[in-house]
Amino acid sequence: MPLALLTLTIAQLFDLGTFVRMVEWHGSAAEVNPLVHGLLVDFGLPFVAVVKVVALSLVVAVIAVLAGRAPTGLGRLAGIVVAIAIVGGLVGGWSNARVIL
């Protein structure tokens, strides 16, 4: 599980890093997620970055709790959440990178 959580964190930070670069180069209009766009316009880039890190911490904590309850069958759910979070980070980072390039 530690390797899975490390991979998840790297994928999500890839998304955050490419997001920051995209916004620096193309402005807030480049963000297509209406929730993130609204936060960006209303509160600025540092706030969005903090929200991303807090959300990442919450997801990792939930996965740790689920994985700790593996005998009850929640270990598989933890694996599913990890997989979705990794794919989400990679897709988000890739879409941001496409805008940058």
PyMOL CGO cylinders between C-alpha atoms (Angstrom):
from pymol import cmd
from pymol.cgo import CYLINDER

trace = [
    CYLINDER, 0.00, 0.00, 0.00, 2.80, 2.55, 0.61, 0.3, 1, 1, 1, 1, 1, 1,
    CYLINDER, 2.80, 2.55, 0.61, 3.92, 2.30, -3.02, 0.3, 1, 1, 1, 1, 1, 1,
    CYLINDER, 3.92, 2.30, -3.02, 0.33, 2.76, -4.20, 0.3, 1, 1, 1, 1, 1, 1,
    CYLINDER, 0.33, 2.76, -4.20, -0.07, 5.87, -2.03, 0.3, 1, 1, 1, 1, 1, 1,
    CYLINDER, -0.07, 5.87, -2.03, 3.24, 7.25, -3.31, 0.3, 1, 1, 1, 1, 1, 1,
    CYLINDER, 3.24, 7.25, -3.31, 2.12, 6.67, -6.90, 0.3, 1, 1, 1, 1, 1, 1,
    CYLINDER, 2.12, 6.67, -6.90, -1.20, 8.34, -6.17, 0.3, 1, 1, 1, 1, 1, 1,
    CYLINDER, -1.20, 8.34, -6.17, 0.54, 11.35, -4.62, 0.3, 1, 1, 1, 1, 1, 1,
    CYLINDER, 0.54, 11.35, -4.62, 2.92, 11.71, -7.56, 0.3, 1, 1, 1, 1, 1, 1,
    CYLINDER, 2.92, 11.71, -7.56, 0.04, 11.51, -10.06, 0.3, 1, 1, 1, 1, 1, 1,
    CYLINDER, 0.04, 11.51, -10.06, -1.92, 14.16, -8.20, 0.3, 1, 1, 1, 1, 1, 1,
    CYLINDER, -1.92, 14.16, -8.20, 1.12, 16.44, -7.86, 0.3, 1, 1, 1, 1, 1, 1,
    CYLINDER, 1.12, 16.44, -7.86, 1.70, 16.00, -11.61, 0.3, 1, 1, 1, 1, 1, 1,
    CYLINDER, 1.70, 16.00, -11.61, -1.83, 17.31, -12.09, 0.3, 1, 1, 1, 1, 1, 1,
    CYLINDER, -1.83, 17.31, -12.09, -1.20, 20.22, -9.72, 0.3, 1, 1, 1, 1, 1, 1,
    CYLINDER, -1.20, 20.22, -9.72, 2.15, 21.12, -11.29, 0.3, 1, 1, 1, 1, 1, 1,
    CYLINDER, 2.15, 21.12, -11.29, 0.83, 21.13, -14.83, 0.3, 1, 1, 1, 1, 1, 1,
    CYLINDER, 0.83, 21.13, -14.83, -2.24, 23.07, -13.66, 0.3, 1, 1, 1, 1, 1, 1,
    CYLINDER, -2.24, 23.07, -13.66, -0.05, 25.81, -12.16, 0.3, 1, 1, 1, 1, 1, 1,
    CYLINDER, -0.05, 25.81, -12.16, 2.03, 26.07, -15.33, 0.3, 1, 1, 1, 1, 1, 1,
    CYLINDER, 2.03, 26.07, -15.33, -1.09, 26.09, -17.53, 0.3, 1, 1, 1, 1, 1, 1,
    CYLINDER, -1.09, 26.09, -17.53, -2.67, 28.91, -15.55, 0.3, 1, 1, 1, 1, 1, 1,
    CYLINDER, -2.67, 28.91, -15.55, 0.57, 30.92, -15.55, 0.3, 1, 1, 1, 1, 1, 1,
    CYLINDER, 0.57, 30.92, -15.55, 0.88, 30.66, -19.32, 0.3, 1, 1, 1, 1, 1, 1,
    CYLINDER, 0.88, 30.66, -19.32, -2.76, 30.71, -20.46, 0.3, 1, 1, 1, 1, 1, 1,
    CYLINDER, -2.76, 30.71, -20.46, -4.71, 32.31, -17.61, 0.3, 1, 1, 1, 1, 1, 1,
    CYLINDER, -4.71, 32.31, -17.61, -7.72, 31.07, -15.66, 0.3, 1, 1, 1, 1, 1, 1,
    CYLINDER, -7.72, 31.07, -15.66, -9.81, 30.68, -18.82, 0.3, 1, 1, 1, 1, 1, 1,
    CYLINDER, -9.81, 30.68, -18.82, -7.77, 27.58, -19.69, 0.3, 1, 1, 1, 1, 1, 1,
    CYLINDER, -7.77, 27.58, -19.69, -9.29, 25.68, -16.75, 0.3, 1, 1, 1, 1, 1, 1,
    CYLINDER, -9.29, 25.68, -16.75, -12.42, 23.84, -17.92, 0.3, 1, 1, 1, 1, 1, 1,
    CYLINDER, -12.42, 23.84, -17.92, -13.53, 22.46, -14.53, 0.3, 1, 1, 1, 1, 1, 1,
    CYLINDER, -13.53, 22.46, -14.53, -16.15, 25.02, -13.40, 0.3, 1, 1, 1, 1, 1, 1,
    CYLINDER, -16.15, 25.02, -13.40, -15.53, 24.39, -9.70, 0.3, 1, 1, 1, 1, 1, 1,
    CYLINDER, -15.53, 24.39, -9.70, -11.76, 24.85, -9.98, 0.3, 1, 1, 1, 1, 1, 1,
    CYLINDER, -11.76, 24.85, -9.98, -12.22, 27.80, -12.33, 0.3, 1, 1, 1, 1, 1, 1,
    CYLINDER, -12.22, 27.80, -12.33, -14.53, 29.51, -9.83, 0.3, 1, 1, 1, 1, 1, 1,
    CYLINDER, -14.53, 29.51, -9.83, -12.10, 28.95, -6.96, 0.3, 1, 1, 1, 1, 1, 1,
    CYLINDER, -12.10, 28.95, -6.96, -9.25, 30.22, -9.10, 0.3, 1, 1, 1, 1, 1, 1,
    CYLINDER, -9.25, 30.22, -9.10, -11.06, 33.40, -10.11, 0.3, 1, 1, 1, 1, 1, 1,
    CYLINDER, -11.06, 33.40, -10.11, -12.47, 34.11, -6.65, 0.3, 1, 1, 1, 1, 1, 1,
    CYLINDER, -12.47, 34.11, -6.65, -9.53, 33.16, -4.44, 0.3, 1, 1, 1, 1, 1, 1,
    CYLINDER, -9.53, 33.16, -4.44, -6.42, 32.85, -6.60, 0.3, 1, 1, 1, 1, 1, 1,
    CYLINDER, -6.42, 32.85, -6.60, -3.86, 30.21, -7.45, 0.3, 1, 1, 1, 1, 1, 1,
    CYLINDER, -3.86, 30.21, -7.45, -2.36, 29.73, -3.96, 0.3, 1, 1, 1, 1, 1, 1,
    CYLINDER, -2.36, 29.73, -3.96, -5.79, 28.92, -2.54, 0.3, 1, 1, 1, 1, 1, 1,
    CYLINDER, -5.79, 28.92, -2.54, -6.49, 26.35, -5.26, 0.3, 1, 1, 1, 1, 1, 1,
    CYLINDER, -6.49, 26.35, -5.26, -3.10, 24.72, -4.61, 0.3, 1, 1, 1, 1, 1, 1,
    CYLINDER, -3.10, 24.72, -4.61, -3.84, 24.48, -0.88, 0.3, 1, 1, 1, 1, 1, 1,
    CYLINDER, -3.84, 24.48, -0.88, -7.29, 23.00, -1.59, 0.3, 1, 1, 1, 1, 1, 1,
    CYLINDER, -7.29, 23.00, -1.59, -5.68, 20.41, -3.88, 0.3, 1, 1, 1, 1, 1, 1,
    CYLINDER, -5.68, 20.41, -3.88, -3.16, 19.38, -1.21, 0.3, 1, 1, 1, 1, 1, 1,
    CYLINDER, -3.16, 19.38, -1.21, -5.88, 19.22, 1.47, 0.3, 1, 1, 1, 1, 1, 1,
    CYLINDER, -5.88, 19.22, 1.47, -8.09, 17.10, -0.80, 0.3, 1, 1, 1, 1, 1, 1,
    CYLINDER, -8.09, 17.10, -0.80, -5.15, 14.82, -1.55, 0.3, 1, 1, 1, 1, 1, 1,
    CYLINDER, -5.15, 14.82, -1.55, -4.48, 14.43, 2.18, 0.3, 1, 1, 1, 1, 1, 1,
    CYLINDER, -4.48, 14.43, 2.18, -8.12, 13.57, 2.79, 0.3, 1, 1, 1, 1, 1, 1,
    CYLINDER, -8.12, 13.57, 2.79, -8.13, 10.93, 0.04, 0.3, 1, 1, 1, 1, 1, 1,
    CYLINDER, -8.13, 10.93, 0.04, -4.92, 9.36, 1.37, 0.3, 1, 1, 1, 1, 1, 1,
    CYLINDER, -4.92, 9.36, 1.37, -6.39, 9.28, 4.90, 0.3, 1, 1, 1, 1, 1, 1,
    CYLINDER, -6.39, 9.28, 4.90, -9.59, 7.62, 3.68, 0.3, 1, 1, 1, 1, 1, 1,
    CYLINDER, -9.59, 7.62, 3.68, -7.55, 5.03, 1.78, 0.3, 1, 1, 1, 1, 1, 1,
    CYLINDER, -7.55, 5.03, 1.78, -5.45, 4.34, 4.87, 0.3, 1, 1, 1, 1, 1, 1,
    CYLINDER, -5.45, 4.34, 4.87, -8.58, 3.76, 6.95, 0.3, 1, 1, 1, 1, 1, 1,
    CYLINDER, -8.58, 3.76, 6.95, -10.12, 1.52, 4.31, 0.3, 1, 1, 1, 1, 1, 1,
    CYLINDER, -10.12, 1.52, 4.31, -6.91, -0.46, 3.88, 0.3, 1, 1, 1, 1, 1, 1,
    CYLINDER, -6.91, -0.46, 3.88, -6.63, -0.88, 7.65, 0.3, 1, 1, 1, 1, 1, 1,
    CYLINDER, -6.63, -0.88, 7.65, -10.00, -2.61, 7.60, 0.3, 1, 1, 1, 1, 1, 1,
    CYLINDER, -10.00, -2.61, 7.60, -8.94, -5.09, 4.92, 0.3, 1, 1, 1, 1, 1, 1,
    CYLINDER, -8.94, -5.09, 4.92, -10.35, -8.16, 6.74, 0.3, 1, 1, 1, 1, 1, 1,
    CYLINDER, -10.35, -8.16, 6.74, -13.83, -6.63, 6.49, 0.3, 1, 1, 1, 1, 1, 1,
    CYLINDER, -13.83, -6.63, 6.49, -13.59, -6.43, 2.70, 0.3, 1, 1, 1, 1, 1, 1,
    CYLINDER, -13.59, -6.43, 2.70, -12.78, -2.73, 2.55, 0.3, 1, 1, 1, 1, 1, 1,
    CYLINDER, -12.78, -2.73, 2.55, -9.23, -3.40, 1.35, 0.3, 1, 1, 1, 1, 1, 1,
    CYLINDER, -9.23, -3.40, 1.35, -10.55, -3.96, -2.17, 0.3, 1, 1, 1, 1, 1, 1,
    CYLINDER, -10.55, -3.96, -2.17, -12.47, -0.69, -1.98, 0.3, 1, 1, 1, 1, 1, 1,
    CYLINDER, -12.47, -0.69, -1.98, -9.23, 1.04, -0.94, 0.3, 1, 1, 1, 1, 1, 1,
    CYLINDER, -9.23, 1.04, -0.94, -7.55, -0.39, -4.06, 0.3, 1, 1, 1, 1, 1, 1,
    CYLINDER, -7.55, -0.39, -4.06, -10.35, 0.91, -6.25, 0.3, 1, 1, 1, 1, 1, 1,
    CYLINDER, -10.35, 0.91, -6.25, -10.11, 4.38, -4.72, 0.3, 1, 1, 1, 1, 1, 1,
    CYLINDER, -10.11, 4.38, -4.72, -6.32, 4.36, -5.26, 0.3, 1, 1, 1, 1, 1, 1,
    CYLINDER, -6.32, 4.36, -5.26, -6.74, 3.35, -8.89, 0.3, 1, 1, 1, 1, 1, 1,
    CYLINDER, -6.74, 3.35, -8.89, -9.35, 6.05, -9.55, 0.3, 1, 1, 1, 1, 1, 1,
    CYLINDER, -9.35, 6.05, -9.55, -7.20, 8.72, -7.89, 0.3, 1, 1, 1, 1, 1, 1,
    CYLINDER, -7.20, 8.72, -7.89, -4.13, 7.71, -9.89, 0.3, 1, 1, 1, 1, 1, 1,
    CYLINDER, -4.13, 7.71, -9.89, -6.03, 7.73, -13.18, 0.3, 1, 1, 1, 1, 1, 1,
    CYLINDER, -6.03, 7.73, -13.18, -7.63, 11.06, -12.27, 0.3, 1, 1, 1, 1, 1, 1,
    CYLINDER, -7.63, 11.06, -12.27, -4.26, 12.66, -11.56, 0.3, 1, 1, 1, 1, 1, 1,
    CYLINDER, -4.26, 12.66, -11.56, -2.72, 11.32, -14.76, 0.3, 1, 1, 1, 1, 1, 1,
    CYLINDER, -2.72, 11.32, -14.76, -5.66, 12.36, -16.93, 0.3, 1, 1, 1, 1, 1, 1,
    CYLINDER, -5.66, 12.36, -16.93, -5.77, 15.81, -15.33, 0.3, 1, 1, 1, 1, 1, 1,
    CYLINDER, -5.77, 15.81, -15.33, -2.04, 16.31, -15.71, 0.3, 1, 1, 1, 1, 1, 1,
    CYLINDER, -2.04, 16.31, -15.71, -2.09, 15.06, -19.29, 0.3, 1, 1, 1, 1, 1, 1,
    CYLINDER, -2.09, 15.06, -19.29, -4.96, 17.38, -20.26, 0.3, 1, 1, 1, 1, 1, 1,
    CYLINDER, -4.96, 17.38, -20.26, -3.15, 20.32, -18.65, 0.3, 1, 1, 1, 1, 1, 1,
    CYLINDER, -3.15, 20.32, -18.65, 0.05, 19.39, -20.49, 0.3, 1, 1, 1, 1, 1, 1,
    CYLINDER, 0.05, 19.39, -20.49, -1.83, 19.31, -23.79, 0.3, 1, 1, 1, 1, 1, 1,
    CYLINDER, -1.83, 19.31, -23.79, -3.00, 22.88, -23.20, 0.3, 1, 1, 1, 1, 1, 1,
    CYLINDER, -3.00, 22.88, -23.20, 0.53, 23.98, -22.31, 0.3, 1, 1, 1, 1, 1, 1,
    CYLINDER, 0.53, 23.98, -22.31, 2.00, 22.43, -25.44, 0.3, 1, 1, 1, 1, 1, 1,
]
cmd.load_cgo(trace, "trace")
